[in-house]
Every structure is written in structure tokens, then in C-alpha cells.
Amino acid sequence: MSTLSRTKPMVGALRFGISYFFLVAVSLVFLTPLLWMISSSLQSLEGVFRVPFHWIPENLQWQNYRDAMTLIPFARYVLNTTVISIAIIAGGVFSSTLVAYGFSRFRFRGRDKLFGLCIATMMLPGQVTMIPLYVLFARLGWIDTYLPLIVPALFGSPFYIFLLRQFFLSIPYEYDEAALLDGASRFRIYWQIILPLARPAIATVVVFSFMGAWNDFFNPLIYINSFEKATLTLGLNSLKAQIIGAGQTQWHVLMAASVLVLIPNVLVFFLAQRQFIKGINVGGLRG
Amino acid sequence: MASVELKNVTKVYDNQVVAVKEASLEIKDREFAVLVGPSGCGKSTLLRMIAGLEEISEGEILIDGKTVNDVPPKNRDIAMVFQNYALYPHMTVFDNMAFGLKLRHLPKTEIKQRVMEAAEILHIKDYLDRKPKALSGGQRQRVAVGRAIVRKPKVFLFDEPLSNLDAKLRVQMRIEINRLYNRLNTTMIYVTHDQVEAMTMGTKIVVLKDGVIQQVDSPLNLYNNPVNQFVAGFMGSPAMNFICGEIQQNGDVQFISELLKFEIPEPVLNKLKDYNRKSILLGVRPENVLLANSVSGDIYSVPQKIAVDVVEPIGNEIFLYFRDSKQNYCMRMPPEHIYACGDTIEVVLNLSKIYFFDSETGYRLA
């Protein structure tokens, strides 16, 4: 008895220790570039390339951050990117949830085929549609405006539609029926019953589409030409091209700018995380 | 307050399953109708068609004399309590109950007054600020009923509302819904698979099987005068005993089975005259099988010795089970006597309360 009761917790602790060791090791691998970026953002340019690399800089170069915000119109770009991101998120969430609601709640001829077609569009690589889309937007006179970035999102994204539809299917249909008898219209059921209950799924979509929009480099690059209309990613790119003195990229400043650009991503992720956990447990039916 | 009428209502699902077949039924104003039957008999489908949640394949449904086939649920002025309550999980109890009233643009003061009134009746006043998640099953049930009564609809529909509650709570809620019916005095249609619920609550019971209405009657009539073997077997617990036997005419007409043999009483003879030497089903309820020494008179059959197979003491009564080569039979006894497995007792049947059914169609003969 005594050996059993003593060895068991020891084996448990050992297992616990080993699994944590591997988890920490792997997360360090993934964290290294991030830590390098943060460390470099506080070094001098020479410090960035010093071998061996000093993870903790001797002199914290806080002016890198000031330079990052002055070498490019940083505030302007934050505003531009925020406006675009909010428009993409709001429009995308609204349209994707509405389409997903239709697919999950209405029975109509060809519904499943249509849904399959919607999903199939995910298989088209972006490069295939890039030129036709550019031509289309050019004919519409939308080049160097935000419309090519925002308008496509208003038609929903197949991946979000799929994700939301699956979640909506897990919401019991009795809620809809109870609301129908209470006198609610289909749109009201969507707005007042389904959407509040789908908050975890919507949080996921918000995070994904925020990251997509905030970090998008490719689309702004091809559609935005004016300096003052640029987004943060274009700003980072122009910072990379800035040549001062030695004809070398100011890596320390670039890293400082990158840290600043990254912050909203982290914030949004942690804010949404609370929703994920909160939303998992919904009551109201029996049980 | 309204009457509900069904005229040859049929429901065929997309996969060609016929859920309800030509159901015709009239539920009068202020009647408490209970649709009862085993699972899959179409009772819920019928209710959902009345609610407007299910399309009607054929036939007509009238509420208050008006055809409602194409009227959307919200315009039928009905309220429904769901089996799993279907309370909106993100709303408080108050908001759950007020939701329908807000959608009907009632003034705020009236909404509040109605919700408070319902909460008072259902004893849920203390929970109005809680979300459904924080309520017990019984409390959720009350909220679901509350959500229906605040609307003051013409017709209440209940879809197996008590089946998720434990036995004790079920009895309690049964009484409360009965009380509610007496208080509101509105037409109610109630679906259940539990024949005790049906018997105790309904003023009119509709028995369904395989999508077909078997019988519509008051509880006691249904119990005493079932039209067929199904209804006879479904109503009553423990269920009626069905004993397969034969009619034989050797001078007097006798019913003969493996365990039993008795002379068929005069009043029913006429109805069985075509069944000489044919197999027939005898139906007798457990309470009409009696100990031979406890009764005497013409209405009882000749005493028969039978071995007790299983004894089930309930407390206020005892169920004794016998068996022949095919099945079990039950008798209901007062709890005074104590029996053991294997005891032999003498029993008689109360011949004034026996039924005969055609052994193939199940129709009642006498």
C-alpha cells in the first residue's frame, strides 16, 4: 500500500514535468523570432547584427520607436488600416452570418449544391482571380480607393460561412420555433436569437478577419498607390526601403515599427479568447 | 378562447413517411384535449401542424372556424410549451417571458404587469433576473409555461412538457397545469405518451397509433369502453390482460384458453355468435381478476387454480403475475395478503367487466 501511494504521485509528477518540458521547449522555438524582434527593436543597428546576439540590450534604444513613428506617417496609417479593418470585419461578419443562417435554417431546392459551390470557391487560389479582379476594379474606377479591399468582404467569405453554418446547426431549432410562435420574423430570429447565441463562432470570425485585414499586404500593394492612403503593412515595406547613410535598411527601426503593428493583433486575440470560453456553455434547453 | 377543428388532416414527410393519416377531430372552446399514443404515433406532428410549425399535406385545420392552413404561426394566436422548454439562453427569465409581448408592441407597463402576474401564478417571482442556465428543470418548465400564458393566447399547446422532469416533480406540475387550466379556462391541447397524464388532465382524450386516430372520448369512457385492443391496452396501468382463447359451443358457450375456462355471459353471447370455434382475444383488467374467496355472485366466473409467478408489492396494493406458455398476466390485489412466488391461489374474473376482441383486427366485439 505504502509503496503504491508513494510511487503514484511521483510517476504523475514526472509525467507532468516531462510534458511541460516539451511544451515549453516547443513554445520557445515559436517564440524566438518574436523575442528577437522585440529585442532588436531596442538595439542600435550594430547591436542587431552583433555576434553573439545580446538578447538583453545594454542601452535600451527607445528612440527607435520614436523614429518608427516619424519616418513614416504612422498615425495616418493606423487610422487608414483601422478604417479598412473595421469595414471588412463589420461587413464580413454581417454577410457571412446572414448567408450561414440561410444555409442552416431554410430548406430550398438546390441548397446543398449551392453550399457545395460556395465551399468549392475556397479551392480557387487568389492568384487566379487576381488579374480579372484588378481589371474589373480598374474599369469601375476603384484603383487607389479602399473599395477593392472592402467590397469583396461584404459578400461573405466561404470559410466563415462554413464555420458559422456548422455552429448554427448546433443551435437547436426549437429556439427558432419558439420565437416564431412568439411572433418574431425570420430576420429578428437571426438578429436576436441566433447571433447572440453564436458569439463564440462570431468571435472566431472577428479574430480571423481582423488578422487577415490588419496584416494584409498583398491587396493594398496592388490597389493602393497614393502615399497617404497606404496601410501599415505598406508603411513597414516603405520603411524597409528607407536608406539612410550607409545605404542599409534600418532594421532596428523596422523591428520597432513591427512591434507596434503587432500589438493590436495580440490585444484582439486575448479579448476574443474570453468570448470563446464564455460561449462554450449555453443553457436554456433541458439538462 | 377558441375551438380547433381538424378535417382529414394528413402529413406526409419528404421521405414519404406518413406521420398523420386523415385525422379529423373537433376540440371545443375551453376543452382540455390530450393527444396520447406511443412514440412515433404522430401526436407531436399533429400538434405542430396546429401550431403552424409543420406544413399540412392534405386537409384543413380551423381555429375559431377560420382555416389556418396558410396562416403563419405568429398570426394564429396560439402559444406552445416545448418538451425541452426552448428558453432563450441569453435572456433573463423576465425577458424570456416578455419577448413575445415586446414583439407585439404592448406598452411597457402592461408587459411588466402581465409578466409579474404570470410569475406570481407560477411562483417564479424570485428568479426573474436569472438566466435559464441558473434554474432547475422544474423552474425552467414554469418559465416555459409562463412565456405561454403572458401572451393570453386563444389556444395553448403543450408538447410533452413534463417528460424531462423527475417522477415527483412531474406529478406536481401535472396538478399545477390542471389548476392553471381551471384558472385560465382556455382551450388547451396537450401531447403526451404517458397515459396517466392523459387520464388525469384531459377532458377529452385522443388516442393515436401509427398516425391514425383510434378513439376520441372522455377519460373514463376511454377506460371503460375502448374501441379496440390498442386503446384497451394503452389506457390503464398495469395494462389490460389479453388472453388468447377459443369460443366453443358444447351445449353452453364457453371461452377456453390455456389457463381459463368459463361460460360466456348472456349479454355478450349475441355479439360473438360468428366466432364459434374461432380464436378470440379476451381482455380483462388486472383489477377484475379477483380472489375466489373474496367475492360471490353470478357475475364471477368459476374459480380457477393458478400458480403465482412474480409478486410486486407496491405498498397500497400488490400486483401478482401469472404466466402461461406465451405471456404474463397481471392481477391487482389489496395489500392485506402476503404471497410468495409459487403459491397457488384461486381466482375468478368479473364477467361484467370483460372485453372480447377480434384476434386479427383487434376490433372490439363485446
Contacts between the chains, C-beta under 8 A, distances in Angstrom:
chain1	res1	chain2	res2	distance
A	172	B	84	7.2
A	172	B	86	7.1
A	174	B	82	5.2
A	174	B	84	6.1
A	174	B	86	3.8
A	175	B	86	5.6
A	175	B	88	6.3
A	177	B	51	8.0
A	177	B	53	5.3
A	177	B	73	7.9
A	177	B	80	7.8
A	177	B	82	7.3
A	177	B	86	6.9
A	178	B	80	7.4
A	178	B	82	6.3
A	178	B	86	4.1
A	178	B	87	7.9
A	178	B	88	7.5
A	178	B	147	7.7
A	179	B	88	7.6
A	179	B	99	7.4
A	180	B	52	7.9
A	180	B	53	7.0
A	180	B	72	7.6
A	180	B	73	4.8
A	180	B	74	6.3
A	181	B	51	6.4
A	181	B	52	8.0
A	181	B	53	7.7
A	181	B	73	5.1
A	181	B	74	6.8
A	181	B	78	6.9
A	181	B	79	6.4
A	181	B	80	5.2
A	181	B	100	7.7
A	182	B	74	7.4
A	182	B	99	5.3
A	182	B	100	3.5
A	182	B	103	6.0
A	182	B	147	7.6
A	182	B	151	7.7
A	183	B	74	4.0
A	183	B	100	5.6
A	183	B	103	4.2
A	183	B	104	5.8
A	184	B	74	7.4
A	184	B	99	7.7
A	184	B	103	5.7
A	188	B	103	7.3
A	193	B	88	6.1
A	196	B	90	4.4
A	197	B	89	6.6
A	197	B	90	6.1
A	281	B	133	7.6
A	282	B	89	4.7
A	282	B	90	7.6
A	282	B	133	7.5
A	283	B	89	5.2
A	283	B	131	7.2
A	283	B	132	5.4
A	283	B	133	3.1
A	283	B	134	8.0
A	284	B	85	7.2
A	284	B	86	7.2
A	284	B	87	4.7
A	284	B	88	6.2
A	284	B	89	3.0
A	284	B	90	7.9
A	284	B	132	4.4
A	284	B	133	6.9
A	285	B	84	4.4
A	285	B	85	6.3
A	285	B	86	6.6
A	285	B	87	7.7
A	285	B	89	7.9
A	286	B	84	4.7
A	286	B	85	6.3
A	286	B	137	6.3
A	286	B	140	7.2
A	286	B	164	4.5
